[in-house]
């Protein structure tokens, strides 16, 4: 089901699941939950992994990232024991199938955005053979697994994610989705049912989001694939940070050439947000109409506010 704001822009998609949801839950989602339970018992989580702005529950990120103290794009650090377990998790057939489904859904619902993610990953992969990618069947660079059986995310935005991009969040577990676990999009004043086995795509860097508590005795898990915005800047800058790029540009001896390069770079940065709007197509554009015609149920969730009203 498309998520459409008051300006008529499709800013996300919710309740993505294969047609045979019963089989999907039995063969994939339940095994993923079992694997997460195994990790809860086996791993010793750091304080940073246990307590973070998303909530007081253990979470582990693996994959490729840039920023957050990293000076170059590289593999997200975890200790050896956690790395061994996460490598086992990544090879699990259920996680591989889940990743492939999410990748296909992403391409289906927003092909332009998908192409940019795919091109960015291809550039990174060609530039550095030491990067460890989670899944070959996904354009996303990183995976976050919440190692709790009662995942209640607090109101937050994922500031390090790409502002004009999506992350894919999947809910899993044994709980009543009518009585708890719903996703709340605070800025847009929308509450979404979020049943086990379904995936929501949202611009998590833009929209404040959380989920509601589940009932006593129930269990809920979640996993997310995403790509940090810093990786796109790293590739755009020619595989270097903003600081390095400006230092090299400022060192050029040709004054006119130096000024022109910096001016163009600043112009690109200033118009980046406007260019990013193409990834949030209007409801009646050809791209969205094709999605509605071939892939989506007729239910469209419309927010009373615009996703860009706050900017």
C-alpha positions as CSV (number, residue, x, y, z in Angstrom):
1,X,0.0,0.0,0.0
2,X,1.5,3.4,-1.0
3,X,2.0,6.1,1.6
4,X,1.0,9.4,0.1
5,X,1.4,12.8,1.8
6,X,-1.0,15.8,1.5
7,X,1.1,17.1,-1.4
8,X,0.4,14.0,-3.4
9,X,3.9,12.5,-3.1
10,X,4.4,8.8,-2.5
11,X,7.0,8.8,0.3
12,X,6.8,5.2,1.3
13,X,5.1,1.8,1.0
14,X,3.7,-0.4,3.8
15,X,2.5,-3.9,4.3
16,X,4.8,-5.5,1.7
17,X,4.7,-9.3,1.9
18,X,4.7,-12.2,-0.6
19,X,1.3,-13.3,-1.8
20,X,1.5,-16.6,0.2
21,X,1.9,-14.9,3.6
22,X,1.2,-18.0,5.6
23,X,4.1,-19.9,3.9
24,X,6.3,-16.9,4.1
25,X,5.8,-16.6,7.9
26,X,6.3,-20.3,8.4
27,X,9.5,-20.7,6.3
28,X,11.2,-17.4,6.7
29,X,9.9,-15.1,9.4
30,X,9.7,-17.7,12.1
31,X,13.2,-18.9,11.4
32,X,14.5,-15.4,11.5
33,X,12.9,-14.9,14.9
34,X,14.4,-18.1,16.1
35,X,17.9,-17.0,15.0
36,X,17.4,-13.7,16.8
37,X,16.5,-15.6,20.0
38,X,19.7,-17.6,19.6
39,X,21.7,-14.4,19.4
40,X,20.0,-13.0,22.5
41,X,21.3,-15.9,24.5
42,X,24.7,-16.2,22.9
43,X,26.0,-12.6,22.6
44,X,27.4,-10.2,25.1
45,X,26.2,-6.8,24.1
46,X,28.1,-3.6,24.7
47,X,26.5,-0.7,26.6
48,X,26.2,1.2,23.3
49,X,24.4,-1.7,21.7
50,X,22.0,-2.0,24.6
51,X,21.1,1.6,25.0
52,X,20.7,4.0,22.1
53,X,18.2,6.6,20.8
54,X,15.9,3.9,19.3
55,X,15.3,2.4,22.7
56,X,16.6,0.3,25.6
57,X,17.1,-3.0,23.8
58,X,20.2,-4.6,22.2
59,X,20.8,-3.9,18.6
60,X,23.7,-4.9,16.3
61,X,24.6,-3.2,13.0
62,X,26.7,-5.0,10.4
63,X,27.8,-4.1,6.8
64,X,29.4,-1.1,5.2
65,X,29.2,2.4,6.6
66,X,30.8,5.9,6.7
67,X,30.6,8.6,9.3
68,X,30.0,8.3,13.0
69,X,33.7,8.6,13.7
70,X,34.9,6.7,10.7
71,X,37.4,8.5,8.5
72,X,36.9,6.3,5.5
73,X,34.1,4.1,4.2
74,X,34.6,0.7,5.7
75,X,33.2,-2.3,7.5
76,X,31.1,-1.6,10.5
77,X,33.0,-2.8,13.6
78,X,31.7,-5.5,15.9
79,X,33.8,-7.8,18.2
80,X,34.9,-11.2,17.0
81,X,32.2,-13.2,18.8
82,X,29.5,-11.0,17.4
83,X,31.0,-11.1,14.0
84,X,31.1,-14.9,14.0
85,X,27.4,-15.0,15.0
86,X,26.3,-12.4,12.5
87,X,28.2,-14.2,9.7
88,X,26.2,-17.3,10.5
89,X,23.0,-15.3,10.6
90,X,23.8,-13.7,7.2
91,X,24.3,-17.2,5.6
92,X,20.9,-18.5,7.0
93,X,18.5,-19.2,4.2
94,X,15.7,-17.4,5.9
95,X,17.7,-14.1,6.0
96,X,18.9,-14.6,2.5
97,X,15.3,-15.0,1.2
98,X,14.1,-12.1,3.3
99,X,16.8,-9.9,1.8
100,X,16.0,-10.9,-1.7
101,X,12.3,-10.2,-1.2
102,X,13.0,-6.7,0.3
103,X,15.3,-5.9,-2.6
104,X,12.7,-6.9,-5.2
105,X,10.0,-4.9,-3.5
106,X,12.3,-1.9,-3.3
107,X,13.0,-2.1,-7.1
108,X,9.3,-2.6,-7.8
109,X,8.0,0.3,-5.8
110,X,10.7,2.9,-6.5
111,X,12.9,2.0,-9.4
112,X,14.6,5.4,-9.7
113,X,15.7,5.3,-6.0
114,X,16.7,1.7,-6.3
115,X,19.0,2.5,-9.3
116,X,20.8,5.1,-7.3
117,X,21.4,2.6,-4.4
118,X,22.5,0.0,-6.8
119,X,24.9,2.3,-8.6
120,X,26.4,3.5,-5.3
121,X,27.0,-0.1,-4.1
122,X,28.6,-1.0,-7.4
123,X,31.0,2.0,-7.2
124,X,31.9,1.1,-3.6
125,X,32.4,-2.5,-4.5
126,X,34.7,-1.7,-7.5
127,X,36.7,0.8,-5.4
128,X,37.5,-1.4,-2.4
129,X,37.6,-5.2,-2.4
130,X,37.9,-5.3,1.4
131,X,34.3,-4.2,2.0
132,X,32.1,-7.0,3.4
133,X,28.6,-6.9,2.0
134,X,25.9,-8.6,3.9
135,X,23.9,-9.9,1.0
136,X,24.7,-10.3,-2.7
137,X,20.9,-10.0,-3.5
138,X,20.5,-6.6,-1.9
139,X,21.4,-3.0,-2.9
140,X,21.4,-2.0,0.8
141,X,24.8,-1.6,2.5
142,X,23.9,-2.4,6.1
143,X,21.7,-4.5,8.4
144,X,20.4,-3.7,11.8
145,X,19.0,-6.5,13.9
146,X,17.2,-5.8,17.2
147,X,18.0,-8.6,19.6
148,X,15.0,-8.3,21.8
149,X,11.7,-10.2,22.0
150,X,9.9,-7.0,22.9
151,X,11.2,-4.4,20.4
152,X,9.6,-1.0,21.3
153,X,11.3,1.7,19.3
154,X,11.1,5.2,20.8
155,X,10.2,8.3,18.7
156,X,13.3,9.0,16.6
157,X,14.8,9.7,13.2
158,X,17.8,7.9,11.7
159,X,19.8,11.0,11.0
160,X,22.7,9.1,9.4
161,X,20.5,7.5,6.7
162,X,20.0,9.1,3.3
163,X,17.4,11.9,3.6
164,X,15.9,11.2,0.2
165,X,16.1,7.4,0.6
166,X,14.2,4.5,2.1
167,X,15.1,1.9,4.6
168,X,13.2,-1.4,4.8
169,X,11.9,-2.5,8.2
170,X,10.4,-5.9,8.8
171,X,8.4,-6.9,11.8
172,X,8.2,-10.5,13.1
173,X,7.0,-12.4,16.1
174,X,3.8,-13.7,17.8
175,X,1.7,-10.7,18.7
176,X,-1.7,-9.2,17.8
177,X,-1.0,-6.4,15.3
178,X,-4.5,-4.9,16.0
179,X,-3.6,-4.4,19.7
180,X,0.1,-3.4,19.5
181,X,3.3,-3.1,17.5
182,X,1.9,-0.5,15.1
183,X,4.3,2.0,13.5
184,X,3.7,5.6,14.3
185,X,4.8,8.3,11.8
186,X,4.7,11.3,14.1
187,X,5.3,14.2,11.7
188,X,2.6,12.9,9.4
189,X,0.1,12.0,12.1
190,X,-0.3,8.4,10.8
191,X,-0.5,5.1,12.7
192,X,0.1,2.0,10.6
193,X,-0.7,-1.7,11.4
194,X,2.5,-3.6,11.2
195,X,1.8,-7.4,11.3
196,X,4.5,-10.0,11.6
197,X,6.1,-10.8,8.2
198,X,5.4,-7.5,6.6
199,X,7.9,-4.8,5.5
200,X,7.5,-1.1,5.5
201,X,9.7,1.3,3.4
202,X,10.0,4.8,4.9
203,X,12.4,7.8,4.7
204,X,13.6,7.2,8.2
205,X,16.0,10.1,8.2
206,X,13.1,12.5,7.5
207,X,10.1,11.1,9.4
208,X,10.0,10.7,13.2
209,X,8.8,7.2,13.8
210,X,8.3,4.7,16.6
211,X,6.2,1.7,17.4
212,X,3.5,1.0,20.0
213,X,3.9,-1.6,22.8
214,X,2.7,-5.1,22.4
215,X,0.5,-7.1,24.9
216,X,1.9,-8.9,27.9
217,X,3.2,-12.3,27.0
218,X,3.6,-11.5,23.3
219,X,6.9,-11.4,21.3
220,X,8.0,-9.0,18.6
221,X,11.3,-8.7,16.7
222,X,12.5,-6.5,13.9
223,X,15.3,-6.2,11.3
224,X,16.2,-3.3,9.0
225,X,18.2,-2.9,5.8
226,X,19.5,0.6,5.0
227,X,22.4,2.6,3.5
228,X,24.0,5.5,5.3
229,X,23.9,8.9,3.6
230,X,27.6,9.2,4.2
231,X,28.3,6.5,1.6
232,X,26.7,8.5,-1.1
233,X,28.7,11.6,-0.2
234,X,31.9,9.4,-0.1
235,X,31.3,8.2,-3.7
236,X,30.2,11.7,-4.9
237,X,33.4,13.2,-3.6
238,X,35.6,10.7,-5.5
239,X,35.9,8.2,-2.5
240,X,36.9,10.8,0.0
241,X,35.3,12.8,2.8
242,X,34.0,16.3,2.4
243,X,37.0,17.6,4.4
244,X,39.5,15.8,2.1
245,X,37.7,17.0,-1.0
246,X,37.8,20.7,0.0
247,X,41.4,20.4,1.2
248,X,42.5,19.1,-2.2
249,X,40.3,21.6,-4.1
250,X,41.8,24.5,-2.1
251,X,45.3,23.3,-2.9
252,X,44.9,23.6,-6.6
253,X,47.3,26.3,-8.0
254,X,45.1,27.5,-10.8
255,X,43.0,30.1,-9.0
256,X,40.2,30.3,-11.6
257,X,39.9,26.5,-11.9
258,X,39.9,26.1,-8.1
259,X,37.1,28.7,-7.7
260,X,35.1,27.0,-10.5
261,X,35.4,23.5,-9.0
262,X,34.4,24.7,-5.5
263,X,31.5,26.8,-6.9
264,X,30.1,23.9,-8.8
265,X,30.5,21.6,-5.8
266,X,28.6,24.0,-3.6
267,X,25.9,24.5,-6.2
268,X,25.4,20.7,-6.4
269,X,25.2,20.5,-2.6
270,X,22.7,23.4,-2.5
271,X,20.4,21.7,-5.1
272,X,20.8,18.2,-3.7
273,X,17.5,18.4,-1.8
274,X,15.6,19.6,-4.8
275,X,17.0,16.8,-7.0
276,X,16.1,14.3,-4.3
277,X,12.4,15.1,-4.8
278,X,12.4,12.9,-7.9
279,X,12.5,9.9,-5.6
280,X,9.2,10.9,-4.1
281,X,6.9,10.9,-7.2
282,X,3.5,12.5,-7.4
283,X,0.5,10.2,-7.0
284,X,-0.7,10.7,-10.6
285,X,2.7,10.4,-12.2
286,X,3.2,7.5,-14.7
287,X,5.6,5.7,-12.3
288,X,3.1,5.6,-9.4
289,X,0.2,4.8,-11.7
290,X,2.0,1.7,-13.0
291,X,2.7,0.6,-9.5
292,X,-1.0,1.0,-8.5
293,X,-2.1,-0.9,-11.6
294,X,0.2,-3.9,-11.4
295,X,1.4,-4.4,-7.9
296,X,-0.5,-2.6,-5.1
297,X,-3.9,-3.1,-3.4
298,X,-6.2,-0.2,-4.1
299,X,-5.8,1.1,-0.5
300,X,-3.8,4.3,-0.4
301,X,-2.8,5.7,3.0
302,X,-2.9,9.5,2.8
303,X,-1.3,11.8,5.4
304,X,-3.0,15.1,6.2
305,X,0.3,16.9,6.2
306,X,3.1,17.1,3.6
307,X,6.4,15.3,4.3
308,X,8.3,18.4,3.2
309,X,6.1,20.9,5.1
310,X,8.5,20.9,8.0
311,X,11.4,22.1,5.8
